[in-house]
């Protein structure tokens, strides 16, 4: 947690739903007129679940001079990663972790930052409010104080600085915490440790924070705090410390502050310098890989799809559009295979496999992944699978006309295995059943990436019957082993 220059109290709050207008301007910031959809005047409703945070405060008021070469003098919060600004990433991260509302504290270049926040799509109206911190230059502890009035009904709330970027799932445990907490990285790299705010731990309680400590853990710039933090902020300010770190340090001295370790397999990055920004881009791109990827996805598809997804990220193409494109290519591959155009059909089958990864990658890059999107993608994938297997079956009938019954049986079995194997995996996930070792099973090539790769290879080699036999064998064996493994675990 580093002290960015932020600001202090103001009662100027913007949310989104009527047709009034508000000007956010003043010294040190651009002045623009914002068309609002809702101006909050009514008192805030109390938290429906007082034991955990309902509201998050995103501190986006500061100015990072160390990133001036990137921002050109503008706000750090507007830096885009894969087409998404840092402020939007912070908002979507805390909403995705379970909070209901977000207060975004703006100060430096308040107008442009507020405009970007207002333009965020796909969120329920009223979930985001903008708080103007007039005295943002006093420190990011002062920025937090600007939101104090709007947190009077909250027993616990999340606070994070906008220049910290988190991997998927990194904030979940902290946002579910029922007591004041800090997210810590217990094993940071040497570079992170030298720059970060260290945390002294005792029985997983944070008892001290500061850059002067020699303890190995560092805080990740996100906290669950109570209203007592505002008294601590005032105390720190009287002693000349306007930072959030100073306020949290005094908070930890007064009461217990639970330390929540960063979840294994996720990541975070503080973006303070151009070098930090470069590291963050690398981490974000690497996060597109999945632990459950089969060998074809891991070694063939992802190296291609992640580069394409990153290249297209600035266009912010809808993940659903990419799902439709994957379906279209799959539907074209099927007729090509049925005509015996094995090379063209096989190549298109593999292109379908690459595109199948890109819709999910786009959703994760844009932080727009959803259960509805996954359902939609799954349905379209199954349609494309059946079209490709059917095309392969028609080709096999022409290639081996002497055994039409066998070809028909294999085509039906391959279609059945393709659909049911994936359906079983989806149902296991939906019911939160213990998973089989999917990474090991993937080597059977029974996953979608494996099946489409088999079609591609056999299509190029002109072996449609081999493709049907291989798809049937791999998908059915994967299904059987998966059910046996789950059965053993659950009984």
ROSEBA-522494 format. One record per residue (C-alpha): residue in three letters; residue number from 1; x, y, z. Coordinates in pm, 1 decimal, decimal comma. Example, Ala and Ser with C-alpha at 12.3 -4.5 7.8 and 13.67 -1.06 7.14 Angstrom:
2
PT  residuo  num        xx        yy        zz
PT      Ala    1    1230,0    -450,0     780,0
PT      Ser    2    1367,0    -106,0     714,0
This chain:
491
PT  residuo  num        xx        yy        zz
PT      Unk    1       0,0       0,0       0,0
PT      Unk    2     166,7     319,3    -112,9
PT      Unk    3      52,1     668,4     -31,9
PT      Unk    4     -86,9     819,5    -348,3
PT      Unk    5    -201,6    1175,9    -332,1
PT      Unk    6    -572,0    1175,7    -266,0
PT      Unk    7    -824,8    1394,8     -94,5
PT      Unk    8   -1053,8    1479,1     195,9
PT      Unk    9   -1417,5    1520,1     281,4
PT      Unk   10   -1686,6    1646,0      53,7
PT      Unk   11   -2058,9    1587,0      37,7
PT      Unk   12   -2066,9    1577,4    -340,0
PT      Unk   13   -2195,5    1233,6    -439,4
PT      Unk   14   -2302,8    1116,2    -781,5
PT      Unk   15   -2492,5     800,4    -865,9
PT      Unk   16   -2666,7     713,9   -1189,9
PT      Unk   17   -3032,5     732,3   -1281,4
PT      Unk   18   -3222,3    1081,4   -1342,8
PT      Unk   19   -3138,3    1358,2   -1585,7
PT      Unk   20   -2974,0    1624,9   -1368,5
PT      Unk   21   -2624,2    1756,9   -1432,2
PT      Unk   22   -2324,3    1809,7   -1212,0
PT      Unk   23   -1996,5    1986,0   -1276,0
PT      Unk   24   -1686,4    1835,2   -1124,0
PT      Unk   25   -1405,3    2085,3   -1154,8
PT      Unk   26   -1164,8    2301,2    -967,7
PT      Unk   27    -792,3    2350,5    -931,3
PT      Unk   28    -580,0    2061,3   -1050,4
PT      Unk   29    -860,8    1878,1   -1229,0
PT      Unk   30   -1047,2    1900,5   -1556,3
PT      Unk   31   -1395,9    2047,4   -1540,9
PT      Unk   32   -1661,5    1871,0   -1742,5
PT      Unk   33   -2038,4    1862,7   -1716,2
PT      Unk   34   -2173,0    1519,8   -1634,3
PT      Unk   35   -2521,1    1414,3   -1727,0
PT      Unk   36   -2649,0    1203,2   -1441,7
PT      Unk   37   -2915,5     943,1   -1415,0
PT      Unk   38   -2957,3     965,7   -1041,4
PT      Unk   39   -2850,3    1218,8    -773,8
PT      Unk   40   -2863,0    1066,8    -428,2
PT      Unk   41   -3039,2    1264,0    -158,1
PT      Unk   42   -3217,9     990,0      34,4
PT      Unk   43   -3040,8     833,2     334,5
PT      Unk   44   -2858,1     509,5     269,1
PT      Unk   45   -3033,9     190,9     370,4
PT      Unk   46   -2864,4     -16,7     640,2
PT      Unk   47   -2669,1    -322,9     546,9
PT      Unk   48   -2882,8    -632,0     490,6
PT      Unk   49   -2600,5    -847,6     626,8
PT      Unk   50   -2425,3    -646,5     899,2
PT      Unk   51   -2173,4    -923,4     962,0
PT      Unk   52   -1997,4    -864,7     628,9
PT      Unk   53   -1920,0    -569,0     405,0
PT      Unk   54   -2195,0    -451,2     172,4
PT      Unk   55   -2013,8    -144,1      42,3
PT      Unk   56   -1666,0     -95,6    -102,3
PT      Unk   57   -1473,6     230,8    -126,8
PT      Unk   58   -1241,3     261,3    -426,3
PT      Unk   59    -985,1     538,2    -378,3
PT      Unk   60    -931,0     689,8    -723,5
PT      Unk   61    -843,6    1047,8    -631,2
PT      Unk   62    -465,1    1047,4    -646,4
PT      Unk   63    -205,7    1145,5    -902,7
PT      Unk   64      92,9     921,4    -964,7
PT      Unk   65     381,0    1131,0   -1089,7
PT      Unk   66     588,1     815,9   -1142,1
PT      Unk   67     347,2     717,0   -1422,9
PT      Unk   68     347,0    1057,8   -1592,4
PT      Unk   69     522,9     916,1   -1898,6
PT      Unk   70     229,4     678,3   -1943,9
PT      Unk   71     -58,9     906,7   -1846,0
PT      Unk   72      71,2    1223,6   -2009,5
PT      Unk   73     -28,5    1411,9   -1696,0
PT      Unk   74    -372,8    1253,6   -1674,5
PT      Unk   75    -514,9    1036,2   -1400,2
PT      Unk   76    -354,9     698,7   -1332,6
PT      Unk   77    -703,0     554,1   -1284,7
PT      Unk   78    -771,9     591,3   -1657,6
PT      Unk   79    -478,9     372,4   -1767,0
PT      Unk   80    -624,0      83,6   -1965,7
PT      Unk   81    -526,6    -279,4   -1933,3
PT      Unk   82    -667,9    -493,8   -2213,7
PT      Unk   83    -914,1    -216,1   -2295,1
PT      Unk   84   -1039,7    -176,1   -1936,1
PT      Unk   85    -940,4     121,8   -1717,9
PT      Unk   86    -790,5      63,8   -1374,7
PT      Unk   87   -1092,1     224,5   -1208,8
PT      Unk   88   -1333,8      -6,1   -1392,0
PT      Unk   89   -1119,8    -307,0   -1301,9
PT      Unk   90   -1131,3    -210,7    -935,1
PT      Unk   91   -1508,8    -162,0    -943,6
PT      Unk   92   -1576,8    -491,0   -1120,5
PT      Unk   93   -1332,5    -674,3    -890,7
PT      Unk   94   -1513,0    -579,8    -568,2
PT      Unk   95   -1859,3    -626,0    -718,5
PT      Unk   96   -1754,4    -967,3    -845,6
PT      Unk   97   -1630,4   -1054,6    -497,0
PT      Unk   98   -1975,2    -996,6    -348,3
PT      Unk   99   -2016,6    -635,4    -238,1
PT      Unk  100   -2341,9    -464,4    -335,0
PT      Unk  101   -2239,2    -101,5    -384,8
PT      Unk  102   -1921,0      88,7    -465,1
PT      Unk  103   -1825,0     441,9    -365,7
PT      Unk  104   -1560,3     577,0    -603,8
PT      Unk  105   -1365,4     865,6    -450,8
PT      Unk  106   -1235,5    1103,6    -719,6
PT      Unk  107   -1012,1    1410,0    -694,3
PT      Unk  108    -737,0    1468,3    -947,7
PT      Unk  109    -895,4    1503,3   -1293,2
PT      Unk  110   -1226,4    1424,3   -1125,9
PT      Unk  111   -1436,0    1503,8   -1432,2
PT      Unk  112   -1275,9    1257,5   -1675,5
PT      Unk  113   -1257,2     985,5   -1408,9
PT      Unk  114   -1624,8    1031,3   -1319,8
PT      Unk  115   -1718,6    1020,4   -1687,9
PT      Unk  116   -1539,0     688,3   -1733,1
PT      Unk  117   -1707,8     544,8   -1422,9
PT      Unk  118   -2046,3     663,8   -1546,0
PT      Unk  119   -1988,7     495,4   -1883,0
PT      Unk  120   -1933,1     147,3   -1735,0
PT      Unk  121   -2182,4     -88,7   -1892,7
PT      Unk  122   -2358,9    -398,3   -1775,4
PT      Unk  123   -2403,3    -301,3   -1408,3
PT      Unk  124   -2730,3    -253,8   -1223,0
PT      Unk  125   -2813,3     120,8   -1191,6
PT      Unk  126   -2745,6     262,1    -846,6
PT      Unk  127   -2460,7      26,9    -757,3
PT      Unk  128   -2191,2     288,5    -818,2
PT      Unk  129   -2164,2     631,5    -655,7
PT      Unk  130   -1902,1     898,9    -706,3
PT      Unk  131   -1768,7    1093,6    -408,3
PT      Unk  132   -1569,2    1410,6    -475,9
PT      Unk  133   -1272,2    1461,5    -244,7
PT      Unk  134   -1191,1    1833,9    -247,3
PT      Unk  135    -870,1    1795,6     -46,9
PT      Unk  136    -731,8    1497,6    -238,0
PT      Unk  137    -375,5    1631,4    -228,8
PT      Unk  138    -358,9    1575,6     148,2
PT      Unk  139    -315,7    1199,4     102,4
PT      Unk  140    -525,1     893,1      33,3
PT      Unk  141    -626,3     877,1     399,4
PT      Unk  142    -803,8    1207,5     339,4
PT      Unk  143    -971,2    1056,6      32,2
PT      Unk  144   -1119,5     786,1     252,3
PT      Unk  145   -1252,9    1051,4     491,0
PT      Unk  146   -1449,2    1202,8     202,5
PT      Unk  147   -1668,9     890,6     204,8
PT      Unk  148   -1728,0     888,6     583,3
PT      Unk  149   -2073,4    1046,1     567,2
PT      Unk  150   -2192,0     780,7     322,1
PT      Unk  151   -2075,7     493,7     541,2
PT      Unk  152   -2262,7     585,4     858,7
PT      Unk  153   -2494,9     286,3     831,4
PT      Unk  154   -2215,7      36,7     759,5
PT      Unk  155   -2054,8    -171,1    1034,1
PT      Unk  156   -1791,0    -303,8     794,6
PT      Unk  157   -1680,6    -186,5     450,5
PT      Unk  158   -1406,8    -270,7     199,9
PT      Unk  159   -1140,4     -14,6     109,8
PT      Unk  160    -902,3     -51,0    -183,2
PT      Unk  161    -673,3     175,6    -381,0
PT      Unk  162    -738,5     188,8    -753,4
PT      Unk  163    -378,5     128,3    -859,6
PT      Unk  164    -382,6    -230,0    -728,9
PT      Unk  165    -486,6    -494,3    -982,0
PT      Unk  166    -601,2    -839,4    -870,5
PT      Unk  167    -639,1   -1174,5   -1035,7
PT      Unk  168    -971,2   -1355,2   -1047,4
PT      Unk  169   -1084,9   -1465,0    -700,2
PT      Unk  170    -813,8   -1275,1    -511,4
PT      Unk  171   -1062,6   -1055,8    -321,4
PT      Unk  172   -1327,5   -1318,0    -242,9
PT      Unk  173   -1214,8   -1414,3     107,5
PT      Unk  174   -1158,2   -1058,4     220,3
PT      Unk  175   -1496,1    -938,2      91,2
PT      Unk  176   -1662,5   -1226,2     278,3
PT      Unk  177   -1479,9   -1147,7     600,7
PT      Unk  178   -1698,9   -1074,9     902,3
PT      Unk  179   -1433,2    -877,8    1089,6
PT      Unk  180   -1176,7    -606,7    1009,7
PT      Unk  181    -916,0    -762,8     784,3
PT      Unk  182    -624,5    -695,6     553,3
PT      Unk  183    -528,1    -896,4     246,6
PT      Unk  184    -160,9    -988,9     268,6
PT      Unk  185      91,5   -1148,3      38,5
PT      Unk  186     291,0   -1378,1     270,6
PT      Unk  187     555,8   -1459,6      10,4
PT      Unk  188     612,9   -1155,6    -213,5
PT      Unk  189     893,6   -1119,8    -464,5
PT      Unk  190    1195,3    -916,6    -358,8
PT      Unk  191    1084,9    -625,3    -574,8
PT      Unk  192     734,5    -620,6    -424,6
PT      Unk  193     873,9    -649,4     -73,0
PT      Unk  194    1117,2    -360,0    -117,1
PT      Unk  195     840,6    -129,1    -244,4
PT      Unk  196     544,6    -251,2     -38,9
PT      Unk  197     410,8    -185,3     308,6
PT      Unk  198     526,9    -473,4     530,1
PT      Unk  199     293,5    -640,9     777,1
PT      Unk  200     392,6    -791,1    1111,5
PT      Unk  201     181,1   -1097,3    1183,0
PT      Unk  202     100,9   -1275,0    1508,4
PT      Unk  203    -134,0   -1574,3    1481,5
PT      Unk  204    -256,3   -1432,6    1149,8
PT      Unk  205    -337,2   -1097,8    1306,0
PT      Unk  206    -178,5    -782,3    1165,2
PT      Unk  207     -23,2    -610,1    1465,3
PT      Unk  208     189,5    -353,6    1278,9
PT      Unk  209     225,6    -211,4     927,0
PT      Unk  210     506,8      -3,0     786,0
PT      Unk  211     786,5      19,3     532,1
PT      Unk  212    1041,4      13,3     814,0
PT      Unk  213     951,2    -341,5     922,1
PT      Unk  214    1166,1    -640,1     828,6
PT      Unk  215     879,5    -891,7     827,2
PT      Unk  216     831,8   -1090,9     504,1
PT      Unk  217     459,1   -1025,6     440,8
PT      Unk  218     327,7    -714,9     262,6
PT      Unk  219     -25,1    -580,8     238,9
PT      Unk  220    -203,9    -591,9     -97,9
PT      Unk  221    -374,8    -254,4     -66,9
PT      Unk  222    -723,3    -378,7      19,4
PT      Unk  223    -892,3    -389,6     361,4
PT      Unk  224   -1219,1    -463,2     539,0
PT      Unk  225   -1255,3    -188,7     800,4
PT      Unk  226   -1501,8     -46,2    1052,2
PT      Unk  227   -1587,0     319,4    1107,2
PT      Unk  228   -1317,2     338,7    1371,3
PT      Unk  229   -1076,6     392,6    1080,8
PT      Unk  230   -1193,2     754,6    1055,3
PT      Unk  231   -1079,6     830,3    1411,8
PT      Unk  232    -748,1     665,6    1329,0
PT      Unk  233    -722,4     873,4    1012,1
PT      Unk  234    -777,3    1194,5    1212,7
PT      Unk  235    -513,1    1089,5    1464,6
PT      Unk  236    -263,7    1015,7    1187,8
PT      Unk  237    -338,7    1347,8    1017,1
PT      Unk  238    -269,7    1538,4    1339,4
PT      Unk  239      70,9    1370,7    1344,5
PT      Unk  240     136,1    1476,7     984,9
PT      Unk  241      60,4    1141,6     817,8
PT      Unk  242    -211,6    1174,4     552,1
PT      Unk  243    -171,8     826,0     409,5
PT      Unk  244    -413,0     536,7     428,9
PT      Unk  245    -121,4     326,9     554,8
PT      Unk  246     -85,1     555,3     854,8
PT      Unk  247    -454,9     529,4     937,7
PT      Unk  248    -457,0     150,3     905,4
PT      Unk  249    -141,8     121,9    1117,6
PT      Unk  250    -316,0     302,1    1403,5
PT      Unk  251    -628,6      94,3    1345,9
PT      Unk  252    -424,1    -224,6    1389,8
PT      Unk  253    -280,5     -85,9    1714,0
PT      Unk  254    -629,2     -26,5    1854,1
PT      Unk  255    -804,2    -349,8    1763,7
PT      Unk  256    -760,1    -688,7    1603,7
PT      Unk  257    -701,3    -681,4    1228,0
PT      Unk  258    -726,1   -1025,2    1071,9
PT      Unk  259    -465,8   -1107,8     807,3
PT      Unk  260    -606,6   -1295,9     508,1
PT      Unk  261    -338,7   -1452,9     285,7
PT      Unk  262    -361,3   -1413,0     -87,5
PT      Unk  263    -525,7   -1726,1    -227,9
PT      Unk  264    -296,3   -1977,6    -390,9
PT      Unk  265    -310,4   -1957,8    -769,0
PT      Unk  266    -413,6   -1594,4    -791,1
PT      Unk  267    -207,1   -1274,5    -810,5
PT      Unk  268    -192,9    -901,5    -750,8
PT      Unk  269      14,9    -611,6    -874,9
PT      Unk  270      62,4    -255,1    -750,9
PT      Unk  271      86,0     -25,8   -1056,2
PT      Unk  272     314,9     262,0    -954,8
PT      Unk  273     567,2     273,4   -1238,6
PT      Unk  274     584,4     187,3   -1610,3
PT      Unk  275     773,8    -128,1   -1509,5
PT      Unk  276     487,0    -225,1   -1276,2
PT      Unk  277     242,5    -171,0   -1561,3
PT      Unk  278     442,9    -401,3   -1786,4
PT      Unk  279     450,3    -670,6   -1516,2
PT      Unk  280      76,2    -634,8   -1467,2
PT      Unk  281      11,0    -690,5   -1837,5
PT      Unk  282     221,0   -1006,4   -1826,2
PT      Unk  283      37,4   -1139,6   -1520,6
PT      Unk  284    -300,3   -1061,1   -1674,2
PT      Unk  285    -218,9   -1237,8   -1996,7
PT      Unk  286     -78,7   -1542,2   -1816,9
PT      Unk  287    -394,8   -1560,4   -1606,9
PT      Unk  288    -591,9   -1646,7   -1921,3
PT      Unk  289    -457,1   -2000,0   -1902,6
PT      Unk  290    -665,5   -2248,3   -1705,0
PT      Unk  291    -534,2   -2516,0   -1473,7
PT      Unk  292    -785,2   -2757,7   -1632,4
PT      Unk  293    -667,3   -2694,2   -1990,0
PT      Unk  294    -599,6   -3009,2   -2185,9
PT      Unk  295    -266,1   -3056,9   -2362,5
PT      Unk  296    -397,3   -2925,0   -2694,0
PT      Unk  297    -528,0   -2607,5   -2532,1
PT      Unk  298    -218,8   -2562,4   -2317,8
PT      Unk  299      47,6   -2615,0   -2582,0
PT      Unk  300    -126,6   -2530,6   -2909,5
PT      Unk  301    -441,5   -2322,4   -2868,0
PT      Unk  302    -360,2   -2086,0   -2579,2
PT      Unk  303     -32,1   -1953,5   -2725,2
PT      Unk  304    -237,4   -1843,4   -3027,1
PT      Unk  305    -569,2   -1746,6   -2867,3
PT      Unk  306    -422,6   -1540,7   -2582,9
PT      Unk  307    -220,3   -1331,2   -2826,4
PT      Unk  308    -524,5   -1274,8   -3046,3
PT      Unk  309    -744,6   -1195,5   -2746,0
PT      Unk  310    -491,5    -944,7   -2614,0
PT      Unk  311    -455,4    -785,2   -2956,4
PT      Unk  312    -833,9    -748,9   -2987,5
PT      Unk  313    -881,5    -639,4   -2626,0
PT      Unk  314    -886,4    -266,4   -2698,5
PT      Unk  315   -1188,6    -320,3   -2924,6
PT      Unk  316   -1373,9    -479,1   -2629,5
PT      Unk  317   -1556,4    -724,8   -2851,9
PT      Unk  318   -1847,1    -895,3   -2682,5
PT      Unk  319   -1759,6   -1247,3   -2561,9
PT      Unk  320   -2097,3   -1357,0   -2701,8
PT      Unk  321   -1991,6   -1230,6   -3045,3
PT      Unk  322   -1684,1   -1451,7   -3030,5
PT      Unk  323   -1903,8   -1746,5   -2924,6
PT      Unk  324   -2122,7   -1689,4   -3230,6
PT      Unk  325   -1812,7   -1665,2   -3450,5
PT      Unk  326   -1683,5   -1997,4   -3314,5
PT      Unk  327   -2023,2   -2154,6   -3389,3
PT      Unk  328   -2024,1   -2013,9   -3743,4
PT      Unk  329   -1679,2   -2154,7   -3819,3
PT      Unk  330   -1783,4   -2490,7   -3673,5
PT      Unk  331   -2099,3   -2495,9   -3885,3
PT      Unk  332   -1889,8   -2428,1   -4195,7
PT      Unk  333   -1637,9   -2697,7   -4101,2
PT      Unk  334   -1917,1   -2959,9   -4086,6
PT      Unk  335   -2029,8   -2926,2   -4452,6
PT      Unk  336   -1669,7   -2903,9   -4571,4
PT      Unk  337   -1596,0   -3235,4   -4400,3
PT      Unk  338   -1915,3   -3390,8   -4540,9
PT      Unk  339   -1795,8   -3305,0   -4893,2
PT      Unk  340   -1464,9   -3475,8   -4829,0
PT      Unk  341   -1270,7   -3150,6   -4816,0
PT      Unk  342   -1063,9   -3285,2   -4533,2
PT      Unk  343    -785,8   -3028,0   -4523,7
PT      Unk  344   -1022,2   -2727,1   -4525,1
PT      Unk  345   -1263,8   -2892,8   -4282,6
PT      Unk  346    -985,0   -3003,9   -4049,2
PT      Unk  347    -824,6   -2660,6   -4041,0
PT      Unk  348   -1162,9   -2497,5   -3968,9
PT      Unk  349   -1225,2   -2748,0   -3688,3
PT      Unk  350    -899,4   -2641,3   -3526,9
PT      Unk  351    -985,4   -2272,6   -3579,8
PT      Unk  352   -1313,1   -2343,3   -3400,5
PT      Unk  353   -1113,1   -2483,1   -3109,8
PT      Unk  354    -896,2   -2169,2   -3091,3
PT      Unk  355   -1199,8   -1938,2   -3109,6
PT      Unk  356   -1366,7   -2143,1   -2836,5
PT      Unk  357   -1095,8   -2025,7   -2597,7
PT      Unk  358   -1113,1   -1664,4   -2707,1
PT      Unk  359   -1467,2   -1593,7   -2586,9
PT      Unk  360   -1374,9   -1696,3   -2233,8
PT      Unk  361   -1048,4   -1504,4   -2254,3
PT      Unk  362   -1231,7   -1191,2   -2367,2
PT      Unk  363   -1477,3   -1227,8   -2079,3
PT      Unk  364   -1194,5   -1257,8   -1826,6
PT      Unk  365    -993,0    -972,2   -1976,5
PT      Unk  366   -1300,0    -748,5   -1964,4
PT      Unk  367   -1411,4    -889,3   -1627,3
PT      Unk  368   -1746,7    -980,7   -1780,5
PT      Unk  369   -1750,5   -1354,5   -1712,7
PT      Unk  370   -2091,3   -1477,3   -1597,8
PT      Unk  371   -2286,4   -1797,3   -1546,1
PT      Unk  372   -2527,4   -1690,5   -1821,6
PT      Unk  373   -2242,3   -1638,7   -2064,8
PT      Unk  374   -2095,5   -1978,1   -1979,4
PT      Unk  375   -2434,4   -2143,8   -2040,9
PT      Unk  376   -2472,8   -1967,3   -2376,0
PT      Unk  377   -2121,0   -2063,9   -2480,4
PT      Unk  378   -2175,9   -2425,8   -2376,9
PT      Unk  379   -2492,3   -2457,3   -2585,4
PT      Unk  380   -2328,4   -2312,9   -2896,9
PT      Unk  381   -2026,3   -2540,0   -2847,8
PT      Unk  382   -2244,8   -2849,2   -2841,8
PT      Unk  383   -2421,2   -2742,0   -3163,9
PT      Unk  384   -2086,7   -2695,1   -3339,3
PT      Unk  385   -1961,1   -3030,8   -3204,2
PT      Unk  386   -2258,1   -3219,8   -3346,8
PT      Unk  387   -2224,1   -3042,4   -3684,2
PT      Unk  388   -1856,1   -3134,4   -3709,9
PT      Unk  389   -1911,2   -3498,0   -3607,2
PT      Unk  390   -2206,5   -3525,9   -3847,4
PT      Unk  391   -1996,6   -3386,8   -4130,2
PT      Unk  392   -1723,4   -3637,8   -4049,4
PT      Unk  393   -1983,5   -3917,2   -4048,9
PT      Unk  394   -2117,3   -3823,5   -4393,8
PT      Unk  395   -1761,8   -3816,3   -4526,6
PT      Unk  396   -1698,4   -4160,4   -4373,6
PT      Unk  397   -2008,4   -4299,6   -4550,3
PT      Unk  398   -1861,9   -4194,8   -4884,6
PT      Unk  399   -1511,9   -4312,9   -4793,6
PT      Unk  400   -1624,6   -4656,2   -4662,6
PT      Unk  401   -1956,6   -4731,8   -4839,2
PT      Unk  402   -1937,1   -5105,3   -4764,5
PT      Unk  403   -2026,9   -5072,5   -4393,8
PT      Unk  404   -2291,1   -4798,8   -4366,9
PT      Unk  405   -2440,1   -4942,2   -4047,3
PT      Unk  406   -2103,9   -4931,4   -3870,0
PT      Unk  407   -2044,6   -4574,4   -3983,4
PT      Unk  408   -2388,6   -4473,0   -3855,1
PT      Unk  409   -2328,2   -4637,0   -3518,8
PT      Unk  410   -1988,6   -4469,7   -3484,0
PT      Unk  411   -2127,4   -4128,5   -3583,4
PT      Unk  412   -2406,2   -4154,5   -3325,8
PT      Unk  413   -2165,9   -4284,1   -3060,3
PT      Unk  414   -1917,5   -4002,3   -3130,6
PT      Unk  415   -2192,8   -3740,6   -3107,0
PT      Unk  416   -2327,1   -3898,5   -2788,3
PT      Unk  417   -1983,7   -3919,2   -2629,6
PT      Unk  418   -1898,7   -3560,6   -2721,4
PT      Unk  419   -2215,2   -3415,5   -2571,5
PT      Unk  420   -2248,9   -3639,3   -2264,5
PT      Unk  421   -1882,4   -3618,4   -2167,3
PT      Unk  422   -1895,8   -3238,7   -2152,5
PT      Unk  423   -2240,0   -3243,6   -1988,0
PT      Unk  424   -2107,2   -3465,3   -1708,2
PT      Unk  425   -1822,0   -3223,7   -1642,5
PT      Unk  426   -2063,6   -2928,5   -1634,4
PT      Unk  427   -2303,1   -3106,2   -1397,1
PT      Unk  428   -2021,5   -3196,9   -1159,7
PT      Unk  429   -1925,2   -2829,1   -1145,6
PT      Unk  430   -2286,4   -2711,2   -1111,4
PT      Unk  431   -2347,9   -2940,2    -812,7
PT      Unk  432   -2009,6   -2858,0    -655,9
PT      Unk  433   -1914,8   -3225,2    -652,4
PT      Unk  434   -1550,2   -3320,1    -601,5
PT      Unk  435   -1370,3   -3313,9    -935,0
PT      Unk  436   -1184,3   -3598,7   -1091,5
PT      Unk  437    -825,2   -3525,8   -1190,9
PT      Unk  438    -929,9   -3338,6   -1505,2
PT      Unk  439    -574,1   -3244,6   -1593,9
PT      Unk  440    -476,6   -3612,7   -1608,5
PT      Unk  441    -795,8   -3710,0   -1792,3
PT      Unk  442    -727,3   -3440,9   -2052,7
PT      Unk  443    -439,6   -3648,3   -2188,9
PT      Unk  444    -699,2   -3896,2   -2320,0
PT      Unk  445    -803,6   -3616,7   -2561,7
PT      Unk  446   -1163,7   -3660,1   -2454,5
PT      Unk  447   -1209,1   -3288,6   -2395,5
PT      Unk  448   -1331,4   -3053,2   -2663,9
PT      Unk  449    -982,6   -2936,2   -2754,0
PT      Unk  450    -873,0   -3298,9   -2796,4
PT      Unk  451   -1176,3   -3399,0   -3008,1
PT      Unk  452   -1140,7   -3107,0   -3247,3
PT      Unk  453    -767,9   -3174,1   -3274,9
PT      Unk  454    -844,1   -3536,5   -3367,7
PT      Unk  455   -1085,3   -3414,0   -3637,0
PT      Unk  456    -824,5   -3168,8   -3765,4
PT      Unk  457    -546,6   -3429,3   -3790,2
PT      Unk  458    -767,9   -3702,4   -3937,0
PT      Unk  459    -925,7   -3453,9   -4175,5
PT      Unk  460    -588,8   -3343,4   -4309,7
PT      Unk  461    -479,6   -3710,4   -4341,3
PT      Unk  462    -809,8   -3813,2   -4503,9
PT      Unk  463    -912,5   -4061,0   -4229,9
PT      Unk  464   -1277,0   -3990,1   -4133,2
PT      Unk  465   -1341,5   -4339,4   -3992,7
PT      Unk  466   -1036,8   -4311,5   -3767,5
PT      Unk  467   -1168,6   -3977,7   -3645,3
PT      Unk  468   -1506,9   -4130,6   -3550,4
PT      Unk  469   -1346,3   -4425,6   -3372,1
PT      Unk  470   -1101,1   -4203,6   -3184,8
PT      Unk  471   -1368,5   -3952,7   -3075,6
PT      Unk  472   -1594,6   -4233,9   -2954,7
PT      Unk  473   -1317,7   -4407,4   -2763,2
PT      Unk  474   -1170,1   -4097,0   -2599,6
PT      Unk  475   -1497,2   -3931,2   -2502,9
PT      Unk  476   -1661,5   -4246,4   -2364,8
PT      Unk  477   -1349,8   -4349,7   -2170,9
PT      Unk  478   -1316,1   -3998,9   -2026,8
PT      Unk  479   -1682,2   -4005,0   -1923,2
PT      Unk  480   -1645,3   -4344,4   -1757,8
PT      Unk  481   -1329,4   -4256,7   -1566,4
PT      Unk  482   -1476,7   -3925,8   -1453,7
PT      Unk  483   -1789,8   -4094,3   -1314,4
PT      Unk  484   -1585,1   -4364,5   -1140,9
PT      Unk  485   -1360,4   -4104,7    -978,9
PT      Unk  486   -1651,6   -3891,4    -858,0
PT      Unk  487   -1834,2   -4197,4    -733,4
PT      Unk  488   -1532,7   -4302,6    -527,6
PT      Unk  489   -1493,0   -3957,8    -376,8
PT      Unk  490   -1862,4   -3917,6    -284,7
PT      Unk  491   -1917,7   -4262,9    -132,9
